[in-house]
Amino acid sequence: MTYTRLTISIVLCFVLSLGTSHSQPPYNADMMYAVEFLSSQTCGGRSSGTTGSFEAAVYIESIFENARLTPLFKDGYAQPFTTKTAGGTAVCRNLAGIIRGNNHEKYEKPYIIIGAHYDHLGKLDGKIYPGADDNASGVAALGYLARQFAMNRFLKDTASRSVILVAFDAKEYSMAGSRAFVDSLLSQEGIADPVSGEKISRDKIAFMANIDQLGSILEPIDPYHREYLMVLGSEALEEYDRTVLEVTGRYFIPDLGIGFDYYGSKKFSDLFLRLSDQVNFIDNGIVSLMFTSGINKHTYKTSDTIANIDRKALEMRAKYIYLFIERLTR
């Protein structure tokens, strides 16, 4: 095996930084609770514009508040918008907060965006579609990341870059939530950094990371790894960022099988990059990744329940995403 100088330097930096316990976040029980609540009857399948969707939004906002994220928008965490749904025009809401870095001058692109959609199919023909994997699992990981980045800021304050965390609504309606977010970001008024007041321009965003379906172990990428993860879009990253992505899994979570395509197919990789919220960023010139465990036999069915979420795999995947992005915030 050939080791490049860049790879060796990144590994050494990781080793030095992992000496403190909070750099390797342990399993957080709140992730499974989040999946349980978001896929419960209270949330009723989280269809956009419904009471269940509102319950989910209130819960996600409480996660952001407890992690002490700074609200991204002038009026708080929520970005309201409307979209056409099966029941007519619905009032929807994205939720977003920011953990501000302390040295933006270090990077030409000082912002990283992490997103996950929280809506699902709701109730069809009187039956609730819980959406535990799709995408309560992704939102659970988003909440985990919010807590870990906030804890890191409180304990070490080493982040130079800022991390923006967004829970998107209305993915199931042509990804209307992420489109509303990107449209606002790129509008003349834009979205201002709530700390500095400066506009968060497209050329200041290093990349966007989207999390969609993170809890299943039903469709492994190879026969050797029970826990696995697919990362799509990595070829668009800068060389250093891509090396960090690869090193994080290979050296620090070696039991997690990681594939950088969709089951070995470039055609399906390209297709899946267009089937979730990252596409609205990609189409507007923002480098984007998709983290997923893939679709399975329960996707878009009433059987997509918490019973099919693997606790260990969800933990490992969330930890991998955290370690990768945390390294790139310094």
Secondary structure, 3 states (H helix, E strand, C coil): CCCCHHHHHHHHHHHHHCCCHHHCCCCCCHHHHHHHHHCCCCCCCCCCCCHHHHHHHHHHHHHHHHCCCEECECCECEEEEEEEECCEEEEEEEEEEEECCCCHHHCCCCEEEEEEECCCCEEECCEEECCHHHHHHHHHHHHHHHHHHHHHHHHCCCCCCEEEEEEECCCCCCCHHHHHHHHHHHCCCCCECCCCCCECCHHHEEEEEEECCCCCCCCCCCCCCCCEEEEECHHHCCHHHHHHHHHHHHHHCCCCEEECCECCEHHHHHHHCCCCCHHHHHCCCCCEEEEECCCCCCCCCCCCCHHHCCHHHHHHHHHHHHHHHHHHHC
